[in-house]
Amino acid sequence: MAIRLITAAAGLLLAFAVPASAQDVTGTWLRDTGASKVRFTKCGEAMCGTISWLKEAGGPAKVGQRIFYDMKPSGAGKWNGSAFNPEDGKTYSGTMSLAGDTLTTAGCVFGGMICRSVKWSRSN
């Protein structure tokens, strides 16, 4: 009986010791064009993304600039919030969806009828 309790307790400890789940966007992501990296971290109850690296400096995007705001869970591997586009200086309704090590972000207008999406891969 004692061995079963110890085994069960060890199993529970291991369950809490596993690395971040596959549904966790925390970390650094490389844009599909290779032009930039974004680092996602918790910001309150949501996720936020900040540019952490740029291939070419001097454009409208700047390292340290927050481009994803208040991305809150909206289902398994999905988040909704706001996305800032440094190229036009506008903030859009934003979505994110995670499938394995691929993150797809989108900025949308007209209630999500028109969206522009970008794919990212884990970089950390």
C-alpha positions as CSV (number, residue, x, y, z in Angstrom):
1,M,0.0,0.0,0.0
2,A,2.8,2.4,0.9
3,I,4.6,1.7,-2.4
4,R,1.4,2.6,-4.3
5,L,1.0,5.9,-2.5
6,I,4.7,6.8,-3.1
7,T,4.3,5.8,-6.8
8,A,1.1,7.9,-7.1
9,A,2.8,10.9,-5.4
10,A,5.8,10.6,-7.7
11,G,3.5,10.6,-10.7
12,L,1.7,13.7,-9.5
13,L,5.1,15.5,-9.0
14,L,6.2,14.6,-12.5
15,A,2.9,15.8,-14.0
16,F,3.7,19.3,-12.5
17,A,7.3,19.2,-13.5
18,V,6.8,18.8,-17.3
19,P,7.9,21.7,-19.5
20,A,5.4,24.2,-21.0
21,S,2.5,22.6,-22.8
22,A,2.2,22.5,-26.5
23,Q,-0.6,25.1,-26.2
24,D,1.9,27.6,-24.6
25,V,3.0,30.5,-26.9
26,T,5.5,31.8,-24.3
27,G,8.9,32.3,-25.8
28,T,10.5,33.6,-29.0
29,W,9.0,33.1,-32.5
30,L,10.7,33.7,-35.9
31,R,8.5,35.2,-38.7
32,D,8.2,33.1,-41.8
33,T,10.1,35.7,-43.8
34,G,13.0,35.6,-41.4
35,A,12.7,39.4,-41.0
36,S,11.9,39.5,-37.3
37,K,11.4,37.7,-34.0
38,V,8.7,38.3,-31.4
39,R,8.9,37.3,-27.8
40,F,5.6,36.4,-26.1
41,T,5.2,36.7,-22.3
42,K,2.3,36.9,-19.9
43,C,0.9,40.3,-19.3
44,G,-1.7,40.0,-16.5
45,E,-4.2,37.3,-17.5
46,A,-3.3,37.7,-21.2
47,M,-0.3,37.2,-23.6
48,C,1.6,40.1,-25.2
49,G,4.2,40.0,-27.9
50,T,7.2,42.3,-28.3
51,I,9.7,42.6,-31.2
52,S,12.9,41.1,-29.9
53,W,15.0,41.0,-33.1
54,L,15.0,42.6,-36.5
55,K,17.0,41.5,-39.5
56,E,17.2,45.1,-40.8
57,A,17.0,48.1,-38.6
58,G,15.8,51.5,-39.8
59,G,12.3,50.6,-40.8
60,P,9.1,51.5,-38.9
61,A,9.4,48.4,-36.6
62,K,11.6,48.8,-33.6
63,V,13.1,46.3,-31.2
64,G,11.2,46.5,-27.9
65,Q,8.0,47.6,-29.6
66,R,4.9,45.7,-28.4
67,I,2.9,44.5,-31.4
68,F,0.5,42.0,-29.8
69,Y,-1.7,43.2,-26.9
70,D,-4.1,41.5,-24.5
71,M,-4.2,38.2,-26.3
72,K,-6.7,36.2,-24.2
73,P,-7.5,32.5,-24.6
74,S,-10.5,31.9,-26.8
75,G,-10.3,28.1,-27.2
76,A,-7.7,25.4,-27.4
77,G,-4.6,26.9,-28.9
78,K,-6.4,30.2,-29.8
79,W,-6.2,33.7,-28.5
80,N,-8.0,37.0,-29.4
81,G,-6.8,40.5,-28.7
82,S,-5.1,43.4,-30.6
83,A,-2.3,43.5,-33.1
84,F,-0.3,46.6,-34.0
85,N,1.2,46.9,-37.5
86,P,4.3,49.1,-37.4
87,E,4.2,49.4,-41.2
88,D,1.0,51.5,-41.2
89,G,0.9,52.5,-37.5
90,K,-2.6,51.0,-37.0
91,T,-3.9,48.6,-34.4
92,Y,-6.2,45.8,-35.6
93,S,-8.4,43.1,-34.0
94,G,-5.9,40.3,-33.5
95,T,-6.0,36.5,-33.4
96,M,-3.5,33.8,-32.8
97,S,-3.7,30.1,-33.3
98,L,-1.1,27.5,-32.4
99,A,-0.6,24.1,-34.1
100,G,2.5,22.3,-32.9
101,D,5.5,24.6,-33.4
102,T,3.7,26.9,-35.8
103,L,1.9,30.0,-34.7
104,T,-0.4,31.9,-37.0
105,T,-1.2,35.5,-36.1
106,A,-3.7,37.7,-38.0
107,G,-4.8,41.3,-37.9
108,C,-8.4,41.8,-39.0
109,V,-10.8,44.6,-40.0
110,F,-14.6,44.7,-40.6
111,G,-15.4,42.3,-37.7
112,G,-12.9,39.7,-39.0
113,M,-14.1,39.7,-42.6
114,I,-10.7,40.8,-43.9
115,C,-7.5,39.5,-42.3
116,R,-3.8,39.4,-43.0
117,S,-2.0,36.5,-41.4
118,V,1.6,35.8,-40.7
119,K,3.2,32.4,-39.7
120,W,5.8,32.0,-37.1
121,S,8.0,29.1,-35.9
122,R,9.5,28.6,-32.5
123,S,12.9,30.1,-32.2
124,N,13.8,29.3,-28.5
